[in-house]
Amino acid sequence: MGASLRALRALVLLAGFYLLGVFLLVALAGIDYAAFAAGGHATAGKITVFSVVLAIPIVRGLFMLRMPKEEPQAGITLSVTRAQEPALWDVVHDVARQVGTRAPDEIILIEDVNAAVSEDSSLGGLRPGTRRLYLGLPLMMGLDEMQLRAVLAHEMGHYANFDTRLTPLIARGRAQLIRTVAHFHERSADKQAKERARQERHAAKRRAKGKRVTMVDTPGLGATYRGMARIYTAYGNFYMRATLTTSRRQELAADLASVRVAGRDAAASALREINALDSAHGFYMGSYATLGVDAGLLPRPGEVFGGLRRLLDARQAELEEMRRELSTEPTSPYDSHPALAERVATIEALPDDGRGRQSARPALDLLADADTALAALEQAVLTPEALALKRLDWEDLVHESMTLYVARGAENIREALAAEGAGPGLAALLDAIDADPAVRWRIADRFPKSEQAAAATGRAAREFSRPVLRRAVNQLVTVELTARGAARWQLSWSESATLRYPADGFEEQLDLALDAAVADQADTEALRKLVLAP
């Protein structure tokens, strides 16, 4: 479908929303006319009143469809000029030339594994406007230059196919559909709330007088608004399915531009790489970049997003598996993109163009100074509160964060010790056990339990409590060792952080000492010698 036909279709779909409202108003007016023409003015008057009640939300819906004021781009971004990043701008212009379209006017770096384009078109997409390319630095970290060219060609393909000119028109319809349906539901809920409040006030007065009070009920109230919402929701579902079907076709068409510029193999490998990068980036941000936030810590400037490079280098085997295993989940009619597996399969089914996977430099090398760009992105994206956090090297950040979190996790056993009249540390716990071994089970009883553990008694109860108590004692051991500098949390990019103990074989000895401390016949001597001895 050509751009002109797609524009006409978008206009027809949007106009259909107006026409639906007009049709409903005409239908109501027709019913009123027929009622008066048939005689019986009393009945016709009642029908007219009912029609007016129905017409009110329809008219409101039509006014809701007026074009809203332009909203600013969501989020905070980092715009880079040609003077700042000449190599990147050269590549973008070269790809646009190959695709046969005008290059973007702005390049904006973002913090996601994503690339996207927009255009401030007007007059329903007839008049072109400022073009912007949004390019994720985390995306560039995982791609080489040819793969990045494939991604850029896909985005330039959206320009060449006039997709970005039609997007505001389509988005207008989607946004107003959602706003209008929400308006009807809000009106219905508001009407019910007012009636419920009125009935509750009436009931309170009757209750104060000692009279019988009926149950508050609001049946049928707001039904006209909900009815209109159902009609518009039905049209909205049709609108969304129709426009999103077009969106999926646009993505496949843009993929062909990617193949023409970078080659079949580079285009397919870029999509596979993005699949792996997206998962890796989400894991990195949750497990590394923000690990220390609750402790008031962040990595050094440039490393909040830049540390992803270290993770990618350390987990190549896992990434390779994600590159191979693409999701085969069926596409929903409401998805804006085809399934990634479908896109890759479509590209890889094309004839071999003889270009293969060409070796290329890392995409990040296109930047004049990647570390400076990453640090600048942090300044643009992070909140003032986040920027004010203490900055540490990765090794210190992991150690200080984990030390604090383990100490917080030991609060349960500290509170249980306090309830037993003991001090908060490991030494106090061992003294309490030596004085009364049964204190262990009383302490364990204060921890949350499963239903099965709560119902257990005697030896069965102790067996449920033993591993819980052992973990709690181990937390106090960790707190003691890290406080004395005898143990340190170790950063690992290939697996979870681990605690580095004072010497080889220490962990095995600790396991035996913990087992002895929570055994039926408690023995704390090994734990004292291993952890508390000077």
C-alpha positions in Angstrom: 0.0 0.0 0.0 1.5 3.4 -1.1 1.9 6.4 1.2 -1.0 8.2 -0.4 -3.4 5.3 0.2 -2.1 4.8 3.8 -2.7 8.5 4.5 -6.2 8.3 3.1 -6.8 5.2 5.2 -5.6 6.9 8.3 -7.9 9.9 7.6 -10.9 7.7 6.9 -10.3 5.8 10.2 -10.0 9.0 12.2 -13.1 10.5 10.4 -15.0 7.3 11.2 -14.8 8.2 14.8 -16.5 11.5 14.2 -19.0 9.9 11.8 -19.9 7.3 14.5 -20.9 10.1 16.9 -22.8 12.0 14.2 -24.6 8.7 13.2 -25.7 8.1 16.8 -27.0 11.6 17.1 -28.9 11.3 13.9 -30.4 8.0 15.0 -31.6 9.5 18.3 -33.1 12.5 16.5 -34.8 10.1 14.1 -36.3 8.1 17.0 -37.6 11.4 18.6 -39.1 12.5 15.3 -40.9 9.2 14.8 -42.2 9.3 18.4 -43.7 12.8 17.8 -45.1 11.9 14.4 -46.9 8.9 15.9 -48.7 11.1 18.3 -48.8 10.7 22.1 -46.9 13.7 23.2 -46.4 12.5 26.7 -44.7 9.3 25.5 -42.7 11.3 22.9 -41.6 13.7 25.6 -40.2 10.9 27.7 -38.4 9.4 24.7 -36.9 12.8 23.9 -35.7 13.3 27.5 -34.1 9.8 27.3 -32.5 10.7 23.9 -31.0 13.9 25.3 -29.5 11.9 28.2 -28.0 9.5 25.6 -26.8 12.4 23.4 -24.9 14.2 26.1 -22.0 11.7 26.3 -21.9 11.5 22.5 -21.6 15.3 22.1 -18.9 15.3 24.8 -17.1 12.6 22.9 -17.1 14.6 19.7 -15.6 17.6 21.6 -13.0 15.3 23.1 -11.8 14.5 19.6 -10.5 18.0 19.0 -6.8 18.0 18.3 -4.9 18.3 21.6 -2.0 20.6 22.1 1.3 19.3 21.0 3.1 17.6 23.9 6.8 17.7 24.4 8.9 14.6 23.8 8.8 12.3 26.8 12.0 11.8 28.8 15.3 13.6 28.9 17.8 13.1 26.0 21.2 14.1 24.8 21.4 15.8 21.4 24.8 15.6 19.6 25.9 17.9 16.8 28.0 17.1 13.7 30.9 19.0 15.3 30.7 16.7 18.4 30.3 13.4 16.6 31.4 13.8 13.0 31.9 10.1 12.3 28.5 9.1 13.5 26.9 11.9 11.5 28.8 10.8 8.4 27.5 7.2 8.7 23.9 8.4 9.3 24.0 10.6 6.2 25.6 7.9 4.1 22.9 5.4 5.1 20.2 8.0 4.3 21.7 8.6 0.9 21.7 4.8 0.2 18.1 4.5 1.2 17.2 7.5 -0.8 15.8 9.8 1.8 16.6 13.0 3.6 18.8 12.5 6.7 17.6 13.4 10.1 18.1 17.0 11.3 19.0 15.9 14.9 20.7 12.9 16.4 19.7 12.2 20.0 21.4 9.7 22.2 19.2 7.7 24.6 19.8 5.2 27.3 17.8 2.2 25.8 18.6 -0.7 23.5 16.7 1.0 20.8 16.7 3.2 17.7 13.8 5.2 16.5 12.9 8.1 14.2 10.3 10.9 14.4 9.2 13.7 12.2 7.3 16.9 13.1 5.1 16.8 10.0 1.9 18.9 9.7 -1.2 19.2 7.5 -2.0 15.5 8.0 1.5 14.4 7.0 1.6 16.4 3.8 4.1 19.0 5.0 7.5 17.5 6.2 9.1 18.7 9.4 12.1 18.4 11.6 13.5 14.8 11.6 15.0 13.3 14.7 17.0 10.0 15.1 17.0 8.5 18.6 19.9 6.2 19.0 20.6 4.1 22.2 24.2 4.0 23.4 23.6 0.6 25.0 22.5 -0.6 21.5 25.8 0.7 20.0 27.7 -1.2 22.7 26.6 -4.6 21.3 26.8 -3.9 17.5 29.5 -3.6 15.0 29.4 -0.8 12.4 27.7 -3.0 9.7 25.0 -4.1 12.1 24.5 -0.5 13.2 24.2 0.5 9.5 21.5 -2.2 9.2 19.6 -0.7 12.1 20.0 2.9 10.7 18.8 1.7 7.3 15.7 0.3 8.9 15.0 3.6 10.5 15.7 5.6 7.3 13.4 3.2 5.6 10.6 4.5 7.8 11.4 8.0 6.4 11.6 6.8 2.8 8.2 5.1 3.1 6.6 8.2 4.8 5.8 6.2 7.9 6.9 9.0 10.2 4.7 11.6 8.5 1.6 9.5 9.1 2.5 8.5 12.6 1.1 11.7 14.3 -2.2 11.3 12.4 -2.6 7.7 13.5 -1.4 8.5 17.1 -3.9 11.3 17.3 -6.7 8.8 16.6 -5.4 6.2 19.1 -4.9 8.8 21.8 -8.3 10.4 21.4 -10.0 7.0 21.4 -8.4 6.2 24.7 -9.3 9.6 26.1 -12.9 9.4 25.0 -13.6 5.9 26.3 -11.9 6.9 29.6 -14.1 10.0 29.7 -17.3 7.9 29.5 -16.1 5.6 32.2 -15.1 8.5 34.5 -18.5 10.1 34.0 -20.3 6.8 34.8 -18.1 6.3 37.9 -18.7 9.9 39.0 -22.4 9.6 38.7 -22.4 6.4 40.7 -20.1 7.9 43.4 -22.4 10.9 43.8 -25.5 8.7 44.2 -23.7 6.4 46.6 -22.6 9.4 48.7 -26.2 10.8 48.7 -27.6 7.4 49.8 -25.0 7.1 52.5 -25.8 10.5 53.9 -29.5 9.6 53.9 -28.7 6.2 55.6 -26.7 8.0 58.3 -29.6 10.3 59.1 -32.0 7.4 59.4 -29.5 5.5 61.5 -29.2 8.4 63.9 -32.9 8.4 64.3 -33.0 4.7 65.0 -34.8 3.9 61.8 -34.2 0.9 59.5 -31.5 1.5 56.9 -31.5 0.0 53.5 -28.4 -1.2 51.7 -26.7 1.4 49.5 -27.1 0.5 45.9 -26.7 2.2 42.6 -28.1 -0.1 39.9 -28.3 1.2 36.4 -26.7 4.6 37.2 -24.2 5.7 34.6 -25.5 3.0 32.2 -25.8 5.4 29.3 -22.2 6.4 29.7 -21.1 2.8 29.9 -23.2 2.0 26.8 -21.5 4.8 24.8 -18.1 3.5 26.1 -18.8 0.0 24.8 -19.8 1.4 21.3 -16.6 3.5 21.1 -14.5 0.7 22.5 -15.7 -1.6 19.7 -14.7 1.0 17.1 -11.5 1.6 19.0 -10.6 -2.1 18.8 -11.2 -2.0 15.0 -9.1 1.2 14.7 -6.2 -0.3 16.6 -6.2 -3.6 14.7 -6.3 -1.8 11.4 -3.6 0.7 12.1 -1.3 -1.8 13.9 -1.6 -4.2 11.0 -0.2 -1.4 8.8 2.5 -0.8 11.4 3.7 -4.4 11.2 3.8 -4.2 7.4 5.9 -1.0 7.7 8.4 -2.8 9.9 8.8 -5.6 7.3 9.2 -3.0 4.5 11.8 -1.1 6.6 13.7 -4.4 7.1 14.1 -4.6 3.3 15.9 -1.2 3.4 18.2 -2.7 6.0 19.0 -5.6 3.8 19.7 -3.4 0.7 22.2 -1.2 2.6 24.0 -3.6 5.0 23.4 -7.0 3.4 21.2 -9.9 4.3 23.5 -11.5 6.9 24.3 -8.2 8.7 20.6 -7.2 8.8 19.6 -10.6 10.3 22.5 -10.7 12.8 21.6 -7.2 13.9 18.1 -8.3 14.9 19.5 -11.4 16.6 22.0 -9.2 18.5 19.3 -6.8 19.6 17.3 -9.7 21.0 20.3 -10.6 23.2 21.2 -7.0 24.0 17.8 -6.2 25.2 17.8 -9.0 27.8 21.3 -8.3 28.8 20.7 -4.6 29.3 17.6 -5.2 31.5 19.6 -7.7 33.6 22.6 -5.3 33.9 20.5 -2.3 34.9 18.7 -4.3 37.6 21.6 -6.3 38.9 24.7 -4.1 38.4 24.0 -0.4 37.6 21.4 0.1 40.3 22.8 -2.4 42.8 24.0 0.3 45.1 21.1 2.8 44.8 19.4 1.7 48.1 22.8 2.1 49.7 23.2 5.6 48.3 25.8 4.5 45.7 26.3 4.6 42.0 29.2 3.5 39.7 31.8 6.0 38.6 30.7 8.6 36.0 30.2 6.9 32.6 29.8 3.5 34.1 26.1 3.6 34.9 25.4 2.8 31.3 28.9 2.0 30.2 29.4 -0.9 32.5 27.2 -3.0 30.2 30.3 -3.4 28.0 32.0 -5.5 30.8 28.9 -7.7 31.2 28.7 -8.3 27.4 32.4 -9.3 27.3 32.0 -11.7 30.3 28.8 -13.5 29.2 29.4 -14.3 25.5 28.2 -17.9 25.9 24.8 -16.8 27.3 24.5 -14.1 24.7 25.1 -16.5 21.9 22.3 -18.7 23.1 20.0 -15.7 23.2 21.0 -14.8 19.6 20.0 -18.3 18.4 16.8 -18.7 20.5 14.3 -16.2 19.3 10.8 -16.1 20.7 8.2 -17.9 18.5 5.2 -16.6 20.4 2.4 -15.7 17.9 1.9 -12.0 17.1 -1.1 -10.4 18.7 -3.4 -8.2 16.4 -2.5 -5.4 18.8 1.3 -5.7 18.4 3.0 -2.8 16.5 5.9 -5.1 15.4 5.9 -8.6 13.9 7.5 -11.3 16.0 11.3 -11.0 15.9 11.6 -14.6 14.8 9.3 -13.8 11.8 11.4 -10.8 10.9 14.7 -12.7 11.0 13.2 -15.7 9.1 11.9 -13.4 6.4 15.3 -11.8 6.0 17.3 -15.0 6.1 15.0 -16.5 3.5 16.1 -13.9 0.9 18.6 -15.0 -1.7 22.3 -14.8 -0.7 23.6 -11.4 -1.8 27.2 -12.5 -1.5 28.1 -10.0 1.1 28.2 -12.3 4.1 29.1 -11.1 7.6 31.7 -8.5 6.9 34.2 -7.7 9.6 33.7 -4.2 11.0 34.8 -2.0 13.9 32.6 -1.8 17.0 29.8 0.7 16.5 30.9 2.6 19.7 34.1 3.5 17.9 32.1 5.9 15.8 31.9 8.2 18.8 34.7 10.7 19.3 35.0 9.7 22.9 32.6 7.0 24.1 33.3 7.4 27.8 32.6 11.2 27.6 29.4 10.5 25.7 28.3 7.9 28.4 29.1 10.4 31.2 27.1 13.1 29.4 24.2 10.8 28.9 24.1 10.2 32.7 23.9 13.9 33.3 21.0 14.2 30.8 19.0 11.2 31.9 19.6 10.7 35.6 17.5 12.6 38.2 19.3 15.2 40.4 18.8 12.8 43.3 20.6 10.0 41.5 23.4 12.3 40.4 24.0 13.3 44.0 24.7 9.7 45.1 28.2 8.7 46.1 30.2 7.3 43.2 32.5 4.3 43.6 34.6 1.9 41.6 32.7 -1.3 40.8 34.7 -3.4 43.3 34.0 -1.0 46.2 30.4 -0.5 45.1 29.6 -4.2 45.2 31.4 -4.7 48.5 29.8 -1.7 50.3 26.3 -2.4 48.9 26.3 -6.1 49.7 27.7 -5.5 53.2 24.9 -3.0 53.9 22.2 -5.3 52.5 23.3 -8.3 54.5 23.4 -6.2 57.6 19.8 -5.1 56.9 18.9 -8.8 56.3 20.2 -9.6 59.8 17.7 -7.3 61.5 15.3 -10.2 62.0 17.7 -12.2 64.1 18.9 -9.1 65.9 15.3 -8.3 66.9 14.7 -11.9 68.0 17.9 -11.7 70.2 16.7 -8.4 71.7 13.4 -10.1 72.6 15.3 -12.8 74.4 17.3 -10.2 76.3 20.6 -10.8 74.4 22.8 -8.4 72.5 22.7 -7.9 68.7 25.9 -9.5 67.5 27.3 -13.0 66.8 29.1 -13.2 70.2 25.9 -12.4 72.1 24.0 -15.1 70.1 26.7 -17.8 70.9 26.7 -16.8 74.5 22.9 -17.2 74.6 23.1 -20.6 73.0 25.7 -21.8 75.5 23.6 -20.6 78.4 20.3 -22.1 77.0 20.4 -24.1 73.7 16.6 -24.0 73.5 16.9 -20.2 72.8 17.7 -21.2 69.2 14.2 -22.5 68.7 12.6 -19.6 70.4 14.5 -17.3 68.1 13.5 -19.3 65.1 9.9 -19.2 66.2 9.9 -15.4 65.8 10.7 -15.7 62.0 7.9 -15.9 59.4 6.8 -19.5 58.8 5.0 -21.4 56.1 1.7 -22.9 56.9 3.2 -26.4 57.2 6.0 -25.2 59.5 3.6 -23.3 61.7 1.5 -26.5 62.2 4.6 -28.7 63.0 5.5 -29.7 66.6 8.4 -31.4 68.3 11.3 -32.7 66.2 9.4 -31.8 62.9 9.2 -28.2 64.0 12.9 -28.1 64.7 13.7 -29.6 61.3 11.7 -26.8 59.7 13.4 -24.2 61.9 17.0 -25.5 61.5 17.8 -24.2 58.0 16.1 -20.8 58.8 18.2 -20.5 61.9 21.3 -21.5 60.1 20.9 -18.8 57.4 20.3 -16.2 60.1 23.4 -17.2 62.0 25.4 -17.1 58.7 24.2 -13.6 58.2 25.6 -12.5 61.6 28.9 -14.3 60.6 29.0 -12.4 57.4 28.3 -9.1 59.2 31.1 -9.9 61.7 33.7 -10.9 59.1 33.0 -7.9 56.8 33.1 -5.5 59.7 36.5 -6.7 60.7 37.8 -6.7 57.1 38.3 -10.4 57.2 36.0 -11.1 54.3 35.1 -9.0 51.2 32.4 -9.2 48.6 33.8 -10.0 45.2 32.5 -8.5 42.0 31.9 -10.9 39.1 30.6 -10.0 35.7 29.9 -13.6 34.8 28.0 -14.6 37.9 26.5 -13.3 41.1 28.7 -11.5 43.7 30.5 -13.9 46.1 32.0 -13.5 49.5 35.8 -13.9 49.5 36.8 -15.5 52.8 40.1 -15.0 54.7 41.8 -18.2 53.5 41.4 -21.3 51.3 39.2 -23.9 53.0 37.6 -21.3 55.3 34.1 -21.8 53.7 34.2 -25.6 54.3 35.2 -25.1 57.9 32.4 -22.5 58.3 29.8 -24.9 56.9 30.8 -27.5 59.6 30.8 -24.9 62.3 27.3 -23.6 61.4 26.0 -27.2 61.3 27.4 -27.7 64.8 25.8 -24.5 66.2 22.3 -25.6 65.0 22.6 -29.3 65.8 20.4 -30.9 68.4 23.4 -30.9 70.7 24.6 -27.4 70.1 28.4 -26.8 69.9 29.5 -23.2 69.4 33.2 -23.7 70.0 34.2 -24.2 66.3 32.3 -21.0 65.2 33.9 -19.0 68.0 37.4 -20.1 67.0 36.8 -19.6 63.3 35.1 -16.2 63.4 35.6 -14.5 66.7 39.1 -15.5 67.7 41.6 -12.7 67.3 
